[in-house]
């Protein structure tokens, strides 16, 4: 396959990470043309084995490792040290997500590797970071959703929201890693030196909450302290916190409940999302729905223009109105009025969706075991280079011999490494 010519072509990345965040960062770099090699232990990335559809191949693994090569290297074997050092000398970037202390034990920590290659950019992701009281704790995306408040904020009245299975903190951490690596590569052009980059699922979960993690102290601090005192009192009395929160709804909960112009509604045949973020759009939506709402007459949504009981009546009227037409009929009416809306789609519908096809948002790649695979493509288009690798995720150790040859090892050396189980090379059965 012809190598893609992206803006990161020529950049060599060693991806030691597993599961989602780190691999997603590596995939993003591969989608910009970087040569990303996944360095895996003999058993492979654990994510390979979660619901496999072929030996050591799972859908989850394949979805975040497109565009990479794979070598299988046993870092616990003393003979692996020379391979590791040669790899690092020619690398630009290394991605890792070991728990604190593991990288040092394996000899793949930043202090050790930057001494070998001072130009190396070392990017690390953990569950909670390397400092603070949580730093030694393990964790995955679901834990991060819980402890960063995403789950309670997206729920109603502080109740936990159902699991967001698209792994928001994993993917956010991966994107933060990729953009930090790109920035570090730019800085290296001026300084000639690499650097250490760190983030965590916990940090990513905090960072993406631009609304709940924002406090105008003069206006919000007293309410926050009152809420925390109420919760602490309830816990001390043995009461359930969710019952207390339901009785003390937040401003966010009140807005979500009383604003009928930013909701998902059931229609005659399915569901539609309505998204009006200003009163001009709300007035247009009200006209389409044929309802009178004094709250949308001015420049800002004015809750006080409608008594609570009347607001409830209006909300129920709107709910009932949506059931009078199909989703397609409502979309046509709102589109004609310039109101942002959209049907609630099944992901199965999107593979052949005309907008997806036109924007090349799905790419078909050839997997070495499973054949043709369709998956999400890079969302980026760049005039300065190609985007979106057309190479599938790799089989475990698929490129071991190729990679070792690039490091200067001959066939006899590679065969010896295989005999000593330092490396594992993939063989198509």
C-alpha positions in Angstrom: 0.0 0.0 0.0 1.3 3.4 -0.9 2.2 5.5 2.1 -0.1 8.5 2.6 1.4 11.9 2.4 0.0 13.8 5.4 1.3 16.7 7.4 3.0 14.3 9.8 4.6 12.1 7.2 8.1 11.1 8.3 7.2 11.3 12.0 7.9 8.0 13.7 5.7 7.1 16.7 6.0 4.2 19.2 2.6 3.5 20.7 3.0 1.4 23.9 -0.5 2.2 25.1 -3.5 -0.1 25.6 -7.3 0.2 25.6 -8.7 3.5 24.3 -7.2 6.9 25.1 -3.6 6.3 24.1 -4.4 4.2 21.1 -6.9 6.8 19.9 -4.2 9.5 20.1 -1.9 7.2 18.1 -4.6 6.7 15.5 -5.2 10.4 15.2 -1.5 10.9 14.5 -1.6 8.0 11.9 -4.5 9.7 10.3 -2.2 12.7 9.7 0.4 10.6 8.1 2.7 9.6 11.0 4.3 6.2 11.0 2.8 4.7 14.1 4.0 1.3 15.4 2.1 -0.3 18.2 4.6 -2.0 20.6 2.7 -4.8 22.3 3.5 -7.4 24.9 3.4 -11.1 23.9 -0.3 -11.4 24.7 -1.1 -8.1 22.9 -3.1 -5.1 24.0 -5.8 -6.4 26.4 -8.4 -4.5 24.4 -7.8 -7.1 21.6 -9.4 -9.8 23.7 -12.6 -8.0 24.8 -15.3 -9.5 22.6 -12.9 -10.8 19.8 -14.4 -11.4 16.4 -11.2 -13.2 15.3 -8.1 -14.4 17.2 -6.8 -11.4 19.2 -9.0 -9.0 17.2 -12.0 -7.2 18.8 -14.1 -4.5 17.4 -13.1 -2.1 20.1 -9.4 -2.6 19.4 -9.8 -2.3 15.6 -11.7 1.0 16.1 -8.8 2.9 17.8 -5.8 1.3 16.1 -6.4 2.0 12.4 -3.3 3.0 10.4 -0.7 1.4 12.7 1.9 -1.3 12.4 2.3 -3.9 15.3 5.4 -5.5 16.8 5.2 -7.9 19.7 8.1 -7.3 22.2 8.5 -8.8 25.7 10.0 -5.9 27.7 10.5 -8.3 30.6 13.1 -10.2 28.6 16.6 -8.8 29.1 17.3 -9.3 25.4 14.6 -6.8 24.5 16.7 -3.9 25.8 18.8 -3.5 22.6 15.6 -3.5 20.5 14.0 -0.9 22.7 17.0 1.4 22.6 17.4 1.2 18.8 13.6 1.9 18.5 13.8 4.9 20.7 16.9 6.4 18.9 14.9 6.6 15.7 11.6 7.7 17.2 10.1 11.1 17.4 7.2 10.3 19.7 6.3 7.7 22.3 2.8 7.2 23.7 2.3 5.3 27.0 -0.4 4.7 29.6 1.2 2.7 32.3 0.1 2.9 35.9 2.6 4.8 38.1 5.8 2.9 38.6 5.3 0.3 35.8 7.2 2.3 33.1 10.2 2.6 35.4 10.2 -1.1 36.1 10.1 -1.9 32.4 12.7 0.8 31.5 10.3 2.7 29.3 10.0 5.8 31.4 10.8 9.3 30.2 14.0 9.8 32.2 15.5 6.6 30.8 14.4 7.1 27.2 15.1 10.8 26.9 18.7 10.0 27.9 18.9 7.8 24.9 17.1 10.3 22.6 16.8 13.9 23.9 14.6 14.8 20.9 11.9 12.2 22.0 8.5 13.6 22.8 7.0 11.3 25.5 3.2 11.5 26.0 1.7 9.7 28.9 -1.9 9.2 30.0 -3.1 7.7 33.3 -6.4 7.4 35.1 -5.8 10.2 37.6 -2.4 11.7 36.9 1.0 11.3 38.6 0.3 13.7 41.5 -2.3 14.0 44.2 -4.2 11.6 46.4 -5.9 9.7 43.6 -2.7 9.1 41.5 -2.2 5.5 42.5 -5.8 4.5 41.8 -6.6 2.5 38.7 -9.5 3.6 36.5 -11.2 3.4 33.2 -13.6 5.8 31.4 -16.7 4.8 33.3 -14.9 5.6 36.6 -13.9 8.9 35.2 -17.4 9.7 34.1 -18.5 9.1 37.7 -15.8 10.8 39.7 -15.6 14.0 37.5 -19.3 14.6 37.8 -20.3 14.0 34.2 -22.6 11.2 35.2 -24.5 13.2 37.8 -24.6 16.4 35.7 -26.1 14.6 32.7 -28.6 12.8 34.9 -31.7 14.4 36.3 -31.7 15.9 39.7 -28.2 14.5 40.4 -29.2 11.0 39.6 -26.6 9.0 37.6 -27.1 9.2 33.8 -27.0 5.9 32.0 -23.5 4.9 30.9 -22.2 7.0 28.0 -20.6 4.0 26.1 -18.8 6.2 23.6 -16.1 6.7 26.3 -16.1 10.5 26.4 -13.1 10.9 28.8 -11.1 8.3 26.9 -11.6 10.0 23.5 -11.1 13.5 25.0 -7.8 12.4 26.6 -6.7 10.9 23.3 -7.5 14.1 21.4 -5.7 16.2 24.1 -2.7 13.9 23.7 -2.6 14.2 19.9 -2.8 18.0 19.9 -0.2 18.3 22.6 2.2 16.0 20.6 1.6 18.2 17.5 2.4 21.3 19.6 5.5 19.7 21.0 6.7 18.7 17.5 6.4 22.3 16.5 8.3 23.5 19.5 11.0 21.0 18.9 11.7 22.7 15.6 12.8 25.7 17.5 14.5 24.2 20.5 15.8 20.9 19.1 14.6 19.0 22.2 11.7 16.8 23.1 9.7 16.9 26.2 7.4 15.1 28.6 3.6 15.4 28.2 1.1 14.2 30.7 -2.7 14.0 30.9 -5.3 11.7 32.5 -8.8 10.6 32.1 -9.7 12.5 35.2 -8.2 15.7 33.8 -9.9 15.2 30.5 -13.3 14.7 32.3 -12.9 18.0 34.1 -11.6 19.9 31.0 -14.6 19.0 28.7 -17.2 20.3 31.2 -17.1 23.9 30.2 -20.5 24.6 31.8 -20.6 22.7 35.1 -16.9 23.3 35.9 -17.4 27.1 35.7 -18.2 29.3 38.7 -18.6 33.0 39.0 -17.6 33.0 42.6 -19.5 36.2 43.5 -22.7 34.6 42.2 -22.2 30.9 42.6 -20.1 30.1 45.6 -22.8 30.5 48.2 -25.2 28.2 46.3 -22.4 25.6 45.9 -21.6 25.7 49.6 -25.2 25.4 50.6 -25.7 22.4 48.3 -22.6 20.7 49.8 -23.7 21.4 53.3 -27.2 19.9 52.5 -25.6 16.8 51.0 -23.2 16.4 54.0 -26.1 16.7 56.4 -28.2 14.1 54.5 -25.3 11.6 54.5 -24.7 12.2 58.2 -28.4 11.4 58.8 -28.3 8.3 56.7 -30.6 9.7 54.0 -30.1 9.0 50.3 -28.4 11.9 48.6 -30.4 11.5 45.4 -33.6 12.2 47.3 -32.1 15.4 48.7 -30.9 16.5 45.3 -34.3 15.8 43.7 -35.9 18.2 46.3 -33.2 20.9 45.6 -33.0 21.0 41.8 -30.0 22.9 40.3 -30.3 25.8 38.0 -29.3 23.5 35.2 -32.1 21.0 36.0 -34.6 23.8 36.1 -33.5 25.1 32.8 -33.5 21.7 31.2 -37.0 21.0 32.5 -38.6 24.3 31.6 -37.0 25.1 28.2 -39.0 23.2 25.6 -36.8 24.4 22.7 -33.8 22.3 23.4 -35.1 18.8 23.7 -35.8 15.4 22.1 -39.4 14.8 21.3 -41.4 11.7 20.4 -43.2 12.1 17.0 -45.8 10.0 15.3 -43.2 7.5 14.1 -39.9 8.1 15.9 -38.0 10.9 17.6 -36.7 14.4 16.7 -34.1 16.6 18.3 -34.9 20.4 18.5 -32.0 22.7 19.3 -32.8 26.5 19.6 -30.1 28.4 21.5 -31.5 31.9 21.0 -34.9 33.6 21.0 -35.0 34.2 17.3 -34.8 30.5 16.7 -37.3 29.8 19.5 -39.8 32.2 18.0 -39.4 30.4 14.7 -40.0 27.1 16.4 -43.0 28.4 18.2 -44.5 29.5 14.9 -44.0 26.1 13.4 -45.5 24.4 16.4 -48.4 27.0 16.4 -48.0 27.9 20.1 -47.9 31.2 21.9 -45.0 31.7 24.3 -44.4 35.1 25.8 -41.0 34.0 27.1 -39.5 34.2 23.6 -40.7 37.6 22.6 -37.6 39.6 23.7 -33.9 39.0 23.1 -33.5 36.6 26.0 -35.6 33.6 27.2 -37.6 35.1 30.1 -38.8 32.4 32.5 -40.8 35.0 34.5 -43.1 35.8 31.6 -45.0 32.5 32.2 -46.3 31.2 35.5 -44.9 27.7 36.4 -48.3 26.0 36.0 -48.8 27.7 32.6 -45.3 26.7 31.5 -46.1 23.1 32.4 -49.3 23.3 30.3 -47.4 24.7 27.4 -44.7 22.0 27.6 -47.3 19.3 27.6 -49.0 20.9 24.6 -45.8 20.9 22.7 -45.2 17.3 23.6 -48.7 16.4 22.3 -48.2 18.5 19.1 -45.1 16.6 18.1 -47.1 13.3 18.0 -49.3 14.7 15.3 -46.8 14.4 12.5 -43.9 12.1 11.5 -40.4 13.0 12.1 -39.7 13.6 8.3 -42.7 16.0 8.2 -41.4 17.9 11.2 -37.9 18.1 9.8 -39.3 19.5 6.6 -41.3 22.2 8.4 -38.4 23.2 10.7 -35.9 23.2 7.9 -38.1 25.6 5.9 -38.2 27.9 8.9 -34.4 27.7 9.5 -34.8 25.9 12.8 -32.0 23.5 13.8 -33.4 20.0 14.2 -32.6 16.5 13.2 -34.1 13.0 13.4 -32.7 10.6 16.0 -30.9 8.2 13.7 -29.7 4.6 14.1 -26.0 4.2 13.5 -26.8 1.5 11.0 -28.4 4.1 8.8 -25.3 6.2 8.6 -23.0 3.9 6.6 -24.9 4.8 3.4 -26.1 8.2 4.4 -25.6 10.7 1.5 -23.9 13.3 3.7 -21.6 10.7 5.2 -20.7 9.4 1.7 -20.3 12.9 0.3 -17.9 13.9 3.1 -16.1 10.6 3.1 -16.7 10.1 6.8 -16.7 6.3 6.5 -13.6 4.5 5.1 -13.3 0.9 4.0 -10.0 -0.7 4.9 -8.7 -4.3 4.2 -8.0 -6.2 7.5 -5.4 -9.0 7.2 -7.7 -11.5 8.9 -11.3 -10.2 8.5 -11.1 -8.7 5.1 -13.1 -5.4 4.2 -13.9 -3.4 7.3 -15.9 -0.1 7.2 -15.2 2.4 10.0 -15.2 6.0 10.9 -12.7 8.1 8.9 -10.7 11.1 10.1 -13.1 14.1 10.3 -10.3 16.4 9.1 -9.7 17.7 5.6 -6.4 19.6 5.0 -5.2 21.4 1.9 -1.5 20.7 2.9 -1.7 16.9 3.0 -3.8 13.7 3.0 -5.9 12.8 6.0 -7.4 9.5 7.1 -5.2 6.4 6.9 -6.5 3.6 4.6 -4.6 0.9 6.5 -6.5 -1.3 8.9 -5.6 -2.1 12.5 -2.8 -4.6 12.6 -2.7 -8.2 13.6 -0.6 -8.9 16.7 3.1 -8.8 15.7 2.1 -8.4 12.0 5.1 -6.1 11.3 7.6 -7.5 13.8 10.1 -8.7 11.2 9.7 -5.7 9.0 10.3 -3.3 11.9 13.3 -5.2 13.2 14.8 -5.1 9.7 14.4 -1.4 9.6 16.4 -1.2 12.9 19.3 -3.0 11.2 18.7 -6.6 12.4 19.4 -9.4 10.0 17.3 -12.5 9.4 19.5 -14.5 11.8 19.2 -11.9 14.5 15.4 -11.9 14.1 15.2 -15.7 14.1 17.2 -15.7 17.3 14.9 -13.2 19.0 12.0 -15.4 18.0 13.6 -18.5 19.5 14.3 -16.7 22.7 10.7 -15.4 22.7 11.9 -11.8 22.8 9.6 -11.0 20.0 6.6 -12.6 18.4 6.0 -12.5 14.6 2.6 -12.9 13.1 2.1 -15.8 10.7 -1.1 -16.0 8.6 -2.7 -19.4 9.3 
